[in-house]
């Protein structure tokens, strides 16, 4: 069982393990950050920053509590029943439930984005009336899923509890700094919203597959997300250049 010790600070292996775990936790936090950004952008402008801070702060508290009960967390990987030839643990059930929630939420938001006329006013009205409480509740649900997965991943990478604490605090700090810029970027570029929702749909399916015993390497998922984001970045640059060229041509026409 991991122990709280800072002896790793005096070894190169300890520093390498800490750097690797911090990088892993930051990457794993991307899923949570995308969800928080999309959900907070649906709130009134005056509540968005508060929702992000509360949501990310709750994620930090939840992960620190889970680290304090690490023996219980490790026990979540023990099978509780067998079905369809697979021994399900509590971790599997949590991942499946979180994946289903993500798939439902992403599908619902994609439908509202593609067909904005279909009860859009009711949807927006519902989001405003639920306001901060509703958003925080949904963020907490996903925080729990991502936190359990994050801590179990950390346990598999190192035996030093201090490294886990440091990695969690650093990764949550990065999320806190990146949350508002990412949310603002998504809001300024409507096509990014659909791409982000597609990411959430893919992440939800990977969580369900993982819970069912079909492990999908995270590297493949993040490579696909990175490539899609790169292509969309090129499209954004192209649209801006075309828009600038059109404005310049219009200006020249007015002068003539």
Secondary structure by P-SEA (a helix, b strand, c coil): cccccccccccaaaaaaaaaaaaaaaaaaaaaaaaaaaaaaaccccaaaaaaaaaaaaaaaaaaaaaaaaaaaaaccccccccccccccaaaaaaaaaaaaaaaaaaaaaaaaaccccaaaaaaaaaaaacaaaaaaaaaaaaaaaaaaaaaaaaaccccaaaaaaaaaaaaaaaaaaaaaaaaaaaacaaaaaaaaaaaaaaaaaaaaaaacccccaaaaaaaaaaaaaaaaaaaaaaaaaaaaaaaaaaaaaac
